[in-house]
Each structure stands twice: as structure tokens, then as C-alpha cells.
Amino acid sequence: MFTTHQVPIIRYSPINPVPARRIGLREPFRWLSSGWQSFTANWKPTLLFGSIFAASGAGISRFAFSNPQMIFAFWSGFLLIAPILSMLIYHLAQRHERQETTSMRQCGKMLASNAASGLLLVLLLALIMVAWIRTSTLVTAIYAGNLGVGFDVSGGFFSVDNFGLLIALGAVGAVFAIATFSLLAWSMPMLARGRTDPVTAMVSSVRAVVTQPLPMLLWGSLVAMLTLASMATFFLAFAVVFPWLGFATWQAYKQLFE
């Protein structure tokens, strides 16, 4: 006697990305202007977050300089945590729009309410960072014959003889940075708004970047230039630049998706 078993049917719901509005090349500059206005209106709490971010970067840099072949990976890994910390800025921006006061307790509640989505993105960022470090290590190993033994940051690693290595590490960093930017540029403020899931948010972010490459490239370049300028001050300028960019990103998200 034969028995039959019904095979369960698994139904998958299609991902419906949030559509993004078309924008011009002037908009990124307007985002920075609006972001600066929001920062000056909320400078006390945001300056605290920016100072914490700057102090973290300075601490990581001290460790990175003792491992010069990994310095770009460590710096890049530090920048990968910025979107997570930006959730606090997005929270402040929303409360500022509603003309509500903000406390550290409220910021903690906001992070707790987005814990599941945040952990998923932290895992993704960790995987990207591991891949970035492994790739940087491989590139360094290829050039190891030209580095010699016992080089230091000032005398060996950044010397003219290692120019090819620096270019290669920069190219590797650019590839990972573009991928990270596409995934997280707009997904983090979208999750902070609390109206979609992490996968849909990331797909929407990538779609917005791919369908409008020129303004997105301009925006990414402006963010990169301000970031590099802040790093040149040994991260001190991040105390202001970090919350400024956070508010500017929030303004950009609203124009693109709301």
C-alpha cells in the first residue's frame, strides 16, 4: 500500500523596491546646505555624537599605524561603522522636524527598536570588512618582495618605491567603497524611518544609485572628499563633519524617496 505526501509549496513574495525620484546634479550641494542648517540648529547633541565618532577614528588609527600594510583596511573598516552611528543623527533629524526635544534615552530606544535590522546590516558590514582586509592582505603579499623587512610607515610603506602598492590598495578600497555606498547610502535612513525591511531597503538603495549614477557619483565624491579632509586632521574634524553629513543624508533621503 502506497502513501502519498503532499509537497509543501513555498511562495516567495517579490521585492518591491521603493522608487526614487529623479534629481539633478545641483541637488547634492543643496543637501549639504540643508544639512548644515539642521546641524547648526541641533549642534549640542550632534556634536557629542560627532566627537565620539572622531575619538573612535583616532583610536583605530593608532592601532592601524602599527600595522601599515593594513592601514587602508582599518580606516575603511572604521568608515563602515559610520552608517550605523548615523541612525542617531537620523533620529535627531526626525524629531527636529516634529519640533520635539531629544534625550539620550530616546536615542537608545530608537536603536533598540531597530536592533534586528541593525544587526543584519552589522553582519553584512563585517563580511565586507573581512573581504576587504583579506583582499588588501593578498595585494600586499604580491608586492611583499618590494617592501623589504622592517619597513615603517614614514620610511618604507609610503615611499615612492611602493607607489604601485598604494595605487593597488586604493583601487581595492574604491571597489569595496562603491559597493558599500550602493548598499547603505539610502537603506540606513530608510530603516530609521521604519517603513520597510532591510532587504527591500538595500535593494532600493542600490537601484537608486544604479539608475542615477551621475548625481550619486557626485554625492559620493562630496562625501569622500569631506571624509578624507577630516581624516587629514587626525579625525578631529569628524566632530562636525560626521553629524553634518548625517543631516545632509537625511535631507537627501526625503527628497529621493518621500
N, C-alpha and C positions, 0 to 999 in steps of 0.2 A: 504494500500500500504506500503510495507516494503522498507526501505532503508538500504543499507549496508555501513559499514565504514571499510575502509582498515586499518588494524592494522599496525602501523609502525614497521619496522624491525630494531632492534638495533644491529649493528655489532660491535663486540669488537675485537680490534687488539691485538694479543698475545704479551706478553712482551718477548723481546729477550734480555736476559742478555748479557753483554759484557763478552766474555770468558777471563779467566785469565790463564796465563802461569803457569806451574808447577815450583816450586822453591825448593831449598834445605834448610837445617837448618842453613847453613852459611850465607845465604843472609841477614837476619835481622841485623847481625853485619856489613855487608858491607853497608847496608842502613845508619846505624849510622855514619860510617866513611865518606861516601859521603855527608851526611847531615852536618857533622861538617865542611867539606871543603867548602860547599856552605855558611854556616853561617859565617865563618871567612872572606869569600870574600864579604859578604854583612852585616857586623856586625853593621854598623851605623844605618840604618833604622830599622833593625830587633831587635836591642837592645832596641829601643824605644818601639816597639810593645810588646816585652817581659817584659819591665818594667811596662807598663800599665797593662798587664795581672797579673804580680806579685802584683802590688798595689791593684788590684781588689780582688785578693785572700786574701790578708792581711786584707782588709776591711771586707770582708764576714766572715772571721774567728773571728774577734772581736765580730760580732753580734752572731755568732754561739756559742761562749763560754758562752754567757748569756742565751742560751737555750741548755744545754748539751745533753738532750735527742734527740736533732735534729742535733747534730753536724755532724754526718756522712752524713745525707741527705743534709745539707747545703754545705758541702765540695764536695759531689758528684754532686750536682746541679751546683756548680762553675765549676767543670771539664766538665760538659755537654756543657758549652758555648765555650769551647776550640775549637771544630771543626769549629764553625762559625768564630772565630777570626783567625783561621788558613787559611781562604780564602785569607787573606792579604799576608801571607807567600807564599802560592802557586802562587799568582800573582807575587810576587817578584822573585820567582824561575823561572817562565816562562820568565820574562823579562831579568833575568840574563843569561839564556840560549841563548837568542837572542842578548846578549850584549847591552841591552838598559838601559838607566838610568831610575830611578823611582822617582816619586814625590808623596806627599800625595794626590794631586788632582787626579792623575791617580789611586791611590788605592781607592779613593772614587768613581770614575767612575766604577771601577771593581765591587765594592759592589753593586752599583746601577743597573748595568746590570744583576746581579744575585739576585736581590731583591725578585722576585717571588719565585724562588727555595729556597732562604734562608728563607723566611717567612714560607714556608711549613715545612721546617726542624726545624725551631724555634718552631712552633706549636707542632711538634712531640716531640721535646726535652722537651717542657713544660709539655706535658702529661706524659712523662716518669718521669719527676721530681716530679709531683704531686703524681703519683702512688708510687714512691719511698718514698716520705715523709709520705704518708698515711700508707704504709706498715711498715715503721720504727716506726710510732706512735703506731700502733697496737701491734707491738712486744714489745715496751716499756711499753704499758699498761698491757700486760700479766705479765711482770716482776715487775710491779709497787709495788706489795706487799713487794718485797725485797729491793726496793730503799729507802724507808722511806721518811720523809718530810724534805725539806730544804737541800738536798744534794748539794754539789758544784762539780765543775769539778775535782779539785785536791783531794778532800777528800772523795767524795761519788761515783760519776759516774764512775770513772776509778779505783775504789778499787777492790781488789781481790774478794770481795763478789759479784760483778756484772760481773764477768768474763763470765758467761753464756750469759748475755745480750750483752756484747761486741762481743762475737762469733756469736750470732744470728744476730746482726745488720751487722756484717761483711759479713755473708752469704747472707743476703738480698742484700747488696750492690754489692756482687760479681755477683749475678744473673742479676741485672739490668745493671751492668757494661758490662757483656758479651753481653747482648742483644744490648746495645748501641754501643759497639765496632763493633759488626757484621753489624749493620745498617749503621754506619757512617765511619768506618775505611777507606774505599775506595770511598764512594759515594761523599764525600766533594771534594777531588781533582778531581774527575771525573766531577763534576759540575763546578769546577773552570776552567777546560779545555773547558767547554761549548759545549760538543758534544753529550749530552744526557739529558733526562728529569729526574726529581728527583726520580720517582718510579723505572725506569729502573736502575738508579744509585744505589739505595738502594738494589734492588734485586740482582744486580751484586755483590755488596759488600758482602751480606750475602752468596751468592753462593761461592764466593772466599774463605770465612772463613770456610764454612762447608766442602768444597771439599779438603781443605788443612789444617786440624786442627792443626797439629804439628808445622809447621813454623809460622802459625798465632798465635798459643798459645805462642810460643816463642817471637814473636814480641810484642804481647800484654803484656807479662810478663816484657819485657825490658822497654816498655813504662810505665807500672805500677811502676816498681822499680825506674825509674828516677823521676816519678811523686811524689812518696812517699818521696824520698830523698829531693826533692825540697820543699815539704810541711814541712819537718822536719826543714828546715831553715826559717820557717815562711814565705814561699813563695818567699824569696829573690832570690833563685837560679833559679826560673822560668824566670827571666830576660834573662838568657842564655838558659836554658833547653827548654823553650817553642818554640823559633824560631828554635833551633837545631832539635827538634823532627818534627817541621813543614817541614823543608827542607828534613829530612830523609824520612818522609812520602811521599813527592813528588817524591823522587828518587824511593821509593818502588812502587808507583803507576805506574810510567813509565815502570818499569821492568815487572810488572804484566800485564798491560793492553795495552801497546803501543809497 
